[in-house]
Amino acid sequence: MPGLARRTTRLSGAWRAKTSTMAIWIFVQYLICDNMRFSTLLPCLLAIAGPVLAQQGNLNISNPGTAAYESAVVEIPWATVAKAYPQVDTAQLRVVRADNGQEVAYQLEKKGGSAVQNLLVQVTVAPKGSVGLVLSKGKPTPVKPMTYGRYVPERYDDFAWENDRVAFRIYGKALNGRSDNAYGSDIWAKRTPELIINKWYKQNDYHKDNGDGLDYYKVGLTLGAGDVGVFLNDSIQYIHNYTTWEVLDNGPLRTTFRVKYDPYTFKGVTVTQAKTISLDAGAQLSKIRVDVTHTAPGALPMVAGIVLRPEESPLLLDDKNGVLGYWEPKHGPDGTIGVGCVFPGKSGGMMRKYGHGLARLAVKSGEGITYYSGGAWDKAGLITSSDAWFAYLQAQANRLRQPLVVTTSAPRKAGR
């Protein structure tokens, strides 16, 4: 009618595709009911439906286990993405939930190369539940960085990394020989989802709590918060500090870097080590891959460990489930830090020795060890007791035993 503005509604690519597909289905049913020769029109229908169906891809993420995945970063091989969505364009890719159309944050992981290796998506999947994702062409909403890591030359070659929950650092070669030298991993107590590494180093006052948290964890000449060492003649041999570094990916959902160490000789055995460390948004634990070459005749005995304080405090040595956990004594007004390691499968035994909680490991030359290590601070408000911390570590072990399954089929049931 004259004088009335025309109303239009913009539909998303996924809804346009669904509407077009439904129209085709109705038309086919009409042809069948009208006893028309369906076979003669099939090529035409495929020609119409083909471009419509090619506009999107479908993935399903299912959780076969009993532990929930809360805002977890899920790694989907790029080959699986390309199979589900052959027309995928990395410059124009939107990912939404199939059940409600809500956009899903993602990252294209390249592992230091130029080609995409994995699609990383952040989702919540209930126990025994599933989540369907729709991939389509479009401009994604920018994702706020939730992980970060960098080399810190202004602080004796530290390398620091963090996410929206925790922060860590390891020590570089410039610290060797100094009175304040340290070997193991350090954990920073933070209680903000904001990234604080640059801020804290710039302020140079991070041993005091200025509102975001502080660094009060003492490492010294120990394994600190879950580092590894050689274990020869029933004693821990420390591999000292890293000498070179390389950032492979740096957010927004996962930060990965690699550090290498100079060869060290222990009891006549020369050992060379490299670590690849990654931290996902929303996680308390980093994933650590330790690659080792050595001159030992067989498997080299090693340990992963957590330094223990003089005061009595809860220590969990669960070799059966691959969980090493420690809830430190309260550090005055600074609160309490929990530290832990999770090992896929069983370790070679766990023990309390040499002022550490230790998990025995062994590695042949040219092979590697993968485990998870990290911590939590009670004043961050997420994990506030030893029971809660040990439960978190056990749940992570359960997830490793029953990982998420990604398929290109349509979801059978909606998750949260």
For each residue, the residues with C-beta under 8 A, 3 or more apart:
1: 4
2:
3:
4: 1
5:
6:
7:
8:
9:
10:
11: 15 16 19
12: 15 16 96 101 136 138
13: 16 17 55 56 94 136 137 138
14: 17 18 56 96 98 101 134 136
15: 11 12 18 19 101
16: 11 12 13 19 20 55
17: 13 14 20 21 52 53 55 56 136
18: 14 15 21 22
19: 11 15 16 22 23
20: 16 17 23 24 49 52
21: 17 18 24 25 49 52 53
22: 18 19 25 26
23: 19 20 26 27
24: 20 21 27 28 45 48 49 52
25: 21 22 28 29
26: 22 23 29 30
27: 23 24 30 31 45
28: 24 25 31 32 38 45
29: 25 26 32 33
30: 26 27 33 34
31: 27 28 34 36 38 41
32: 28 29 35 36 38
33: 29 30
34: 30 31
35: 32
36: 31 32 41
37: 40 41
38: 28 31 32 41 42
39: 42
40: 37
41: 31 36 37 38 44 45
42: 38 39 45 46
43: 46 47
44: 41 47 48
45: 24 27 28 41 42 48 49
46: 42 43 49 50
47: 43 44 50
48: 24 44 45 51 52
49: 20 21 24 45 46 52 53
50: 46 47 53 54
51: 48 54 55
52: 17 20 21 24 48 49 55
53: 17 21 49 50 56
54: 50 51 86 87
55: 13 16 17 51 52 87 136 137
56: 13 14 17 53 85 134 135 136
57: 81 84 85 86 88 134 135 136 408
58: 84 98 132 133 134 135 408 409 410
59: 76 80 81 84 132 133 135 406 407 408
60: 130 131 132 133 406 407 408 409 410 411 412
61: 74 121 123 125 130 131 132 133 404 405 406 415
62: 125 129 130 404 405 407 411 412
63: 68 69 125 126 127 128 129 130 402 404 405 415
64: 128 402 405
65: 127 128 398 399 401 402 403
66: 127 128 398 402
67: 127 395 396 398 399 402
68: 63 124 125 126 127
69: 63 72 74 123 124 125 399 404
70: 124 282
71: 122 123 124 281 282
72: 69 122 123 124 125 280 282 283 404
73: 107 120 121 122 253 254 280 281 282 283
74: 61 69 120 121 122 123 125 404 406
75: 109 118 119 120
76: 59 80 81 118 119 120 121 406
77: 80 81 117 118
78: 81 82 115 116 117 118 119
79: 82 83
80: 59 76 77 83 84 406 408
81: 57 59 76 77 78 84 85 88 119 135
82: 78 79 85 86 88
83: 79 80 86 408
84: 57 58 59 80 81 135 408
85: 56 57 81 82 88 135
86: 54 57 82 83
87: 54 55 137
88: 57 81 82 85 93 135
89: 92 93 137
90: 93 108 116
91:
92: 89 137 138 139
93: 88 89 90 106 135 136 137 138 140
94: 13 103 135 136 137 138 139 140
95: 103 104 106 119 121 133 134 135 140
96: 12 14 101 102 103 104 133 134 136
97: 100 101 102 104 123 131 132 133 134
98: 14 58 131 132 133 134 410 411 414
99: 131 132 411 414
100: 97
101: 12 14 15 96 97
102: 96 97
103: 94 95 96 140 141
104: 95 96 97 121 122 123 133
105: 121 122 143 252 253
106: 93 95 119 120 121 122 140 143 253
107: 73 119 120 143 249 251 252 253 254
108: 90 116 118 119 120
109: 75 116 117 118 119 120 249 254 256
110: 113 114 115 116 117 248 249
111: 117 118 248 249 256
112: 246 247 248 249 256 258
113: 110 117
114: 110
115: 78 110
116: 78 90 108 109 110 119
117: 77 78 109 110 111 113
118: 75 76 77 78 108 109 111
119: 75 76 78 81 95 106 107 108 109 116
120: 73 74 75 76 106 107 108 109 253 254 280
121: 61 73 74 76 95 104 105 106 133
122: 71 72 73 74 104 105 106 253 281 282
123: 61 69 71 72 74 97 104 131 133 415
124: 68 69 70 71 72 131 415 416
125: 61 62 63 68 69 72 74 129 130 131 404 415 416
126: 63 68 129 415 416
127: 63 65 66 67 68
128: 63 64 65 66
129: 62 63 125 126 413 414 415 416
130: 60 61 62 63 125 411 412 413 414 415
131: 60 61 97 98 99 123 124 125 411 414 415 416
132: 58 59 60 61 97 98 99 410 411 414
133: 58 59 60 61 95 96 97 98 104 121 123
134: 14 56 57 58 95 96 97 98
135: 56 57 58 59 81 84 85 88 93 94 95
136: 12 13 14 17 55 56 57 93 94 96
137: 13 55 87 89 92 93 94
138: 12 13 92 93 94
139: 92 94
140: 93 94 95 103 106 143
141: 103
142:
143: 105 106 107 140 146 252 253
144: 252
145: 148 195 251 252
146: 143 163 164 193 195 251 252 253 281 282
147: 161 162 163 164 195 250 251 252 253 254 255 279 280 281
148: 145 161 162 163 195 197 250 251 255
149: 159 160 161 162 197 247 250 255 257 279
150: 159 160 161 197 198 247 250
151: 157 158 159 172 245 247
152: 155 157 158 159 160 169 197 201
153: 157
154: 201
155: 152 158 201
156: 171 172 174 175 178
157: 151 152 153 171 172 173 174 175 241 242
158: 151 152 155 169 170 171 172
159: 149 150 151 152 169 170 172 242 245 257 259
160: 149 150 152 167 168 169 197 201
161: 147 148 149 150 167 168 169 197 255 257 277 279 286
162: 147 148 149 166 167 168 188 190 195 196 197 279
163: 146 147 148 166 167 255 279 280 281 282 283
164: 146 147 193 194 195 281 282
165: 190 193 282 283 284 376 380 382
166: 162 163 187 188 190 279 284 374 375 376 377
167: 160 161 162 163 187 188 190 196 197
168: 160 161 162 185 186 187 188 225 279 286 374
169: 152 158 159 160 161 185 186 188
170: 158 159 184 185 186 227 241 242 259
171: 156 157 158 175 181 182 183 186 219 241 242
172: 151 156 157 158 159 175 241 242 243 245
173: 157 176 241 242 243 262
174: 156 157
175: 156 157 171 172 178 180 181 182 241
176: 173 181 240 241
177: 181
178: 156 175 181
179:
180: 175
181: 171 175 176 177 178 221 241
182: 171 175 186 219 220 221 224
183: 171 219 220 221 222 223 224 227 238 239 240 241
184: 170 219 222 223 224 225 226 227 238 307
185: 168 169 170 219 223 224 225 226 227 373
186: 168 169 170 171 182 215 217 219 224 225
187: 166 167 168 217 224 225 337 339 374 375
188: 162 166 167 168 169 196 200 206 213 214 215 217
189: 213 214 215 216 217 334 335 337 377 379 380
190: 162 165 166 167 196 212 213 377 380
191: 212 213 377 379 380 381
192: 196 212 213
193: 146 164 165
194: 164 212
195: 145 146 147 148 162 164 198
196: 162 167 188 190 192 199 200 212 213
197: 148 149 150 152 160 161 162 167 200 201
198: 150 195 201 202
199: 196 202 203 212
200: 188 196 197 203 205 206 212 215
201: 152 154 155 160 197 198 204 206
202: 198 199
203: 199 200 206 210
204: 201
205: 200 208 210
206: 188 200 201 203 214 215
207: 214 215 216
208: 205 214
209: 212 213 214 334
210: 203 205 214
211:
212: 190 191 192 194 196 199 200 209
213: 188 189 190 191 192 196 209 377 379 380
214: 188 189 206 207 208 209 210 334
215: 186 188 189 200 206 207
216: 189 207 331 334
217: 186 187 188 189 224 225 337
218: 307
219: 171 182 183 184 185 186 222 224 225 307
220: 182 183 224 307
221: 181 182 183 238
222: 183 184 219 307 355 356
223: 183 184 185 226 227 228 229 236 238 303 304 305 306 307 356
224: 182 183 184 185 186 187 217 219 220 227 306 307
225: 168 184 185 186 187 217 219 306 307 339 373 374 375
226: 184 185 223 288 304 305 306 339 340 341 373 374 375
227: 170 183 184 185 223 224 304 305 373
228: 223 239 288 290 302 303 304 305 361 369
229: 223 236 237 238 239 302 303 305
230: 236 237 239 266 269 271 300 301 302
231: 234 235 236 237 301 302 303 358 360
232: 235 237 266 267 269 301
233: 267
234: 231
235: 231 232 354
236: 223 229 230 231 303 305 354 356 358
237: 229 230 231 232 264 266 267
238: 183 184 221 223 229
239: 183 228 229 230 261 264 271 273
240: 176 183 261 262 264
241: 157 170 171 172 173 175 176 181 183 261
242: 157 159 170 171 172 173 245 259 260 261 275
243: 172 173 260 261 262
244: 259 260
245: 151 159 172 242 257 258 259 260
246: 112 257 258 259
247: 112 149 150 151 250 255 256 257
248: 110 111 112 256 257 258 276
249: 107 109 110 111 112 254 255 256 278
250: 147 148 149 150 247 255 256
251: 107 145 146 147 148 254 255
252: 105 107 143 144 145 146 147 281
253: 73 105 106 107 120 122 143 146 147 280 281
254: 73 107 109 120 147 249 251 278 279 280 281
255: 147 148 149 161 163 247 249 250 251 278 279
256: 109 111 112 247 248 249 250 276 277 278
257: 149 159 161 245 246 247 248 276 277 278
258: 112 245 246 248 274 275 276 277
259: 159 170 242 244 245 246 274 275 277
260: 242 243 244 245 273 274 275
261: 239 240 241 242 243 264 272 273 274
262: 173 240 243 272
263: 270 271 272
264: 237 239 240 261 270 271
265: 268 269 270 271
266: 230 232 237 269 271
267: 232 233 237
268: 265
269: 230 232 265 266 294 295 296 300
270: 263 264 265 294 295
271: 230 239 263 264 265 266 292 293 294 295 300
272: 261 262 263 292 293 294
273: 239 260 261 290 291 292
274: 258 259 260 261 290 291
275: 242 258 259 260 288 289 290 291
276: 248 256 257 258 288 289 291
277: 161 256 257 258 259 286 287 288 289
278: 249 254 255 256 257 286 287
279: 147 149 161 162 163 166 168 254 255 283 286 287 374
280: 72 73 120 147 163 253 254 283 287
281: 71 73 122 146 147 163 164 252 253 254
282: 70 71 72 73 122 146 163 164 165
283: 72 73 163 165 279 280 286 374
284: 165 166 374 375 376 383 392
285: 340 342 372 373 374 396
286: 161 168 277 278 279 283 372 373 374
287: 277 278 279 280 370 372
288: 226 228 275 276 277 370 371 372 373
289: 275 276 277 368 369 370
290: 228 273 274 275 363 368 369 370
291: 273 274 275 276 367 368
292: 271 272 273 300 302 363 365 366 367 368 369
293: 271 272 365 366
294: 269 270 271 272 300 365
295: 269 270 271 365
296: 269 299 300 365
297:
298: 364
299: 296 362 363 364
300: 230 269 271 292 294 296 362 363 364 365
301: 230 231 232 360 361 362
302: 228 229 230 231 292 360 361 362 363 369
303: 223 228 229 231 236 356 358 359 360 361
304: 223 226 227 228 324 341 343 347 358 359 361 369 371 373
305: 223 226 227 228 229 236 324 356 357 358 359
306: 223 224 225 226 324 326 339 340 341 356 357
307: 184 218 219 220 222 223 224 225 355 356
308: 313 315 326 352 355 356 357
309: 313 328 329
310:
311: 329
312: 329
313: 308 309 326 327 328 329 386
314: 325 326 327 386 390
315: 308 325 326 327 352 357
316: 323 324 325 326 340 390 393
317: 324 350 351 352 357
318: 321 322 323 324 325 350 394
319: 322 346 347 349 350 359
320: 346
321: 318 394 397
322: 318 319 342 343 344 345 346 347 397 400
323: 316 318 340 341 342 343 390 393 394 397
324: 304 305 306 316 317 318 340 341 342 343 347 350 357 358 359
325: 314 315 316 318 338 339 340 341 386 389 390 393
326: 306 308 313 314 315 316 338 339 340 357
327: 313 314 315 336 338 385 386 389 390
328: 309 313 331 336 337 338 339
329: 309 311 312 313 336
330: 335 336
331: 216 328 334 335 336 337
332:
333:
334: 189 209 214 216 331 379
335: 189 330 331 377 378 379
336: 327 328 329 330 331 377 378
337: 187 189 217 328 331 375 376 377 378
338: 325 326 327 328 375 376 377 378 383 386 389
339: 187 225 226 306 325 326 328 373 374 375
340: 226 285 306 316 323 324 325 326 373 374 375 389 390 392 393
341: 226 304 306 323 324 325 359 371 372 373
342: 285 322 323 324 371 372 373 393 396 397 400
343: 304 322 323 324 346 347 359 361 371 372
344: 322 370 371 400
345: 322
346: 319 320 322 343
347: 304 319 322 324 343 350 359 360 361
348: 359 360 361 362
349: 319 359 360
350: 317 318 319 324 347 357 358 359 360
351: 317 357 358 360
352: 308 315 317 356 357 358
353: 356 358
354: 235 236 358
355: 222 307 308
356: 222 223 236 303 305 306 307 308 352 353
357: 305 306 308 315 317 324 326 350 351 352
358: 231 236 303 304 305 324 350 351 352 353 354
359: 303 304 305 319 324 341 343 347 348 349 350
360: 231 301 302 303 347 348 349 350 351
361: 228 301 302 303 304 343 347 348 369
362: 299 300 301 302 348
363: 290 292 299 300 302 367 368 369
364: 298 299 300 367
365: 292 293 294 295 296 300
366: 292 293
367: 291 292 363 364
368: 289 290 291 292 363
369: 228 289 290 292 302 304 361 363
370: 287 288 289 290 344
371: 288 304 341 342 343 344
372: 285 286 287 288 341 342 343 396 400
373: 185 225 226 227 285 286 288 304 339 340 341 342
374: 166 168 187 225 226 279 283 284 285 286 339 340
375: 166 187 225 226 284 337 338 339 340
376: 165 166 284 337 338 380 382 383 389 392
377: 166 189 190 191 213 335 336 337 338 380
378: 335 336 337 338 381 383 384 385
379: 189 191 213 334 335
380: 165 189 190 191 213 376 377 383
381: 191 378 384
382: 165 376
383: 284 338 376 378 380 388 389 392
384: 378 381 388
385: 327 378 388 389
386: 313 314 325 327 338 389 390
387: 390 391
388: 383 384 385 391 392
389: 325 327 338 340 376 383 385 386 392 393
390: 314 316 323 325 327 340 386 387 393 394
391: 387 388 394 395
392: 284 340 376 383 388 389 395 396
393: 316 323 325 340 342 389 390 396 397
394: 318 321 323 390 391 397 398
395: 67 391 392 398 399
396: 67 285 342 372 392 393 399 400
397: 321 322 323 342 393 394 400 401
398: 65 66 67 394 395 401 402
399: 65 67 69 395 396 402 403
400: 322 342 344 372 396 397 403
401: 65 397 398
402: 63 64 65 66 67 398 399
403: 65 399 400
404: 61 62 63 69 72 74 125
405: 61 62 63 64
406: 59 60 61 74 76 80
407: 59 60 62
408: 57 58 59 60 80 83 84
409: 58 60
410: 58 60 98 132
411: 60 62 98 99 130 131 132 414
412: 60 62 130
413: 129 130
414: 98 99 129 130 131 132 411
415: 61 63 123 124 125 126 129 130 131
416: 124 125 126 129 131
